[in-house]
Structures are given as structure tokens and as C-alpha cells.
Amino acid sequence: MVKALSVVERLEKAVSDYLLWMISADYASGTIIKHERLLNHFQNFITNRNISWEQVFTYDTLNGFEKHCGLHFAANALRGLSRYLFKQKLLPGPIRKPLVRLPEIYEAYLHYYEKTRQVHRSSLIQTRTVLSALNDYLAKQDIDLVAVKIEQIDDFLAEFNARFMPATCRHSRSYLRGFLRYLYFYRKILKRDLAPLIVGAPMFAQAQPPKFLRSDEVKALFAGLSRGSCKELRTSAMVHLGYTLGLRPKEIGLTRLDDISFAKREISLPDRKSANPIKLPLPEITIKAIAAYIVGCRPESDHRALFLTFSAPFRPVTAATVGHDITVAIQKINPLASAYWLRHTYAQNLLESGASIFEVKQMMGHDNVQSTKRYLHIHTKLMRKELFDETL
């Protein structure tokens, strides 16, 4: 009969296999050495405390190990090990912070938010944090959610945001606006929409017209796109998708190989923001840019995402990577530009080609026509024609 391995032996084997996998996956040597050192400390931590195997890969153990090391990044090595063991089907799941369930109305909104918006898991966690704090605040003040007033929301935000930087405060206001809109429009439990009354930097920013590239800048952008390296080929494909289809960085990052039909010359966007799926025609120039990247540089991977990282383990790129790479390319032409300028330029091209405001809304994937109307301010001629029906 085969003798069962002890916790120490199982953990030692798991760490050894994980480090060998990191080597085979071409991780940087510095990363491997750091993980090896931290995981050796972790093995000693488990041995000295006589922790059972069932408790080794739990959030409480991770917290205890991190405090023991005194290093906030010590948990990264343990999280990496748990993800590896999960993929090897040796753990039921990777280590994650346990979620405290909120009252039904909050959980219903979080489910709705996840299903209808293109949100990263971190944004979902941050939204949960804000809503949890709101729930605690209302309970402490003995305020019923259905009877909440804007003054009370303001008081909550003042208390909650007191310890955060301005950027985090803006995000908190944005998360709360979404929840309040949901309560008014979808659940109909508020007597009025309180979301517009939460005034902050994002609200004032909307008064500014969208920025876009002029025709000479567009020509310079595409003339300057280099294809000498894999990253440049990937960036070129991203820029083409942003300019010819007006895709958001998030939508570009979520694009899968299965979404593209080269035979039909079209792309499907099933995961579009606000749950507005659509099929769009792919211009030949964009097809060629995508094909050049796929054939020339896309890493071999089980992932079906179109755009992958170039370092092992190959993973889908994030929206931040897409935005950064496009922005770097555009700023060679206009130092003030950002990735979203391509989307704004696409909207202008639609309007100038004679598309109605409702057609632009559909192509841009907006929630409502109010968002699309912002693009009428792109330049004076279009604004006068659309708003005053002037012949120009």
C-alpha cells in the first residue's frame, strides 16, 4: 500500500513542480528566484505552525504568512502557486478573499453590473467595497435605502472618501451613481434619480467636447506605424480596430479569435459594454493588420483572445495595456492625445458621412442617445447643422 504524503512532503512537491513550470514557461530568472525564496519561507511557516493541508491554501493562511514576512508582496508567490495547483486540478480553486454577502438589493445590482458592463474583477470588488460601506453607513444612521436623500448620500461620500486621493474619490462617486440609477430606473424603488445630483470631477469633465485627430494627424499616425517587431504589429492591429470601428480599449482587449470572420469580413462584439452586442464590417486594411499580427507574432496559446502578452505565461492583454500601446503610438503625432481619441475620431467620421445621431449611437454602443449627443460638439459646423437644421 502506498504511504500517503505528509503535508510537508505534499507542499514541497507542489513548490518544486511550480518552480519547474515557471522555468519551462520562460519566466524571468529574477522572478523565479524571488518566488523560490518566498515559497521556502512559506514551507517553514506551514511546518512550524503544523497547519493541515486543507488550511494551507486559504485566505487566512495567506494573511498570516504575509504578516509573518512583513512584506506586502509575499502573498504574490503563494497566489501564483495556488493558481498553478488549481489549473493542475490539485486545488478546488485559487486563493481569493472571501466575499461578505450584502443584502439582496446590493447583490442583485452587482450581478446586473457584472453582466451588463465590461468590468474588470477589480472594479467589481471596488464597487462591492463602496456599496458595503454605504450599507453599513445607512444601518448605523438608521436610514432606509428606499427613503435615502441626496444630503445623506453626500454625507456618506464625505465620510467614505476622506482618506482617499482625488482619483479614487471620483471612482467611488461613479460606482455609487451606477447603483442609484439602477435603483431608480430598473428597480423603481427611489422616487427620483439621485445619480445626477452626485456632482464631482467626472460631471464637469463631460462639459468638455471629445478630442479627435485631424485628417493630417490620421495620415501621419498610419504612416508612422512601424511593423518591425511583434509589439509593433500588435499595436498596429489595435490602432486599426480603434480607428476603423471605434472600439473601446476594453472591447479590443476582449476580442477573441472566434469573433472574427475573415470570410465574411466582419467582427462580432458579443461582450460589448451595456450588453449591446453587434456585428460590424471589417475594412480590408484592418483585416490585413490583424492577419499580419496573427500570422507573424501571436504566441501559441490555449487562450482564444486575439491579443496576448509576449512573455510567458501568455495571457490576454488588459484594457490598460491596449490603452497604453495605442496612446504611445498616437502621442508620436499629438503629445496630448490618448487612445480614446481614435473612438472620438470614428464618431466624427460617422457624423460627417451623414449618419444620424441614432445610427451613431448604435455603432458606438452607447447606453442612451444623451451620451452620443456629446459628439455633436466635435466642431461648430456639425453642431449648427444638427441642432439648428442650418444649411452649411
Secondary structure as UniProt FT lines:
FT   HELIX           7..24
FT   TURN            25..26
FT   HELIX           29..49
FT   HELIX           53..56
FT   HELIX           59..69
FT   TURN            72..73
FT   HELIX           74..87
FT   TURN            88..89
FT   HELIX           104..116
FT   HELIX           121..140
FT   TURN            141..142
FT   HELIX           145..147
FT   HELIX           150..160
FT   HELIX           161..163
FT   HELIX           166..181
FT   HELIX           182..186
FT   HELIX           195..197
FT   HELIX           201..205
FT   TURN            206..207
FT   HELIX           215..223
FT   HELIX           230..245
FT   HELIX           249..254
FT   HELIX           257..259
FT   STRAND          260..261
FT   TURN            262..265
FT   STRAND          266..269
FT   TURN            270..271
FT   HELIX           273..275
FT   STRAND          278..281
FT   HELIX           284..296
FT   HELIX           319..331
FT   TURN            332..333
FT   TURN            335..336
FT   HELIX           340..352
FT   TURN            353..354
FT   HELIX           357..364
FT   HELIX           369..373
FT   HELIX           374..377
FT   HELIX           380..388
//
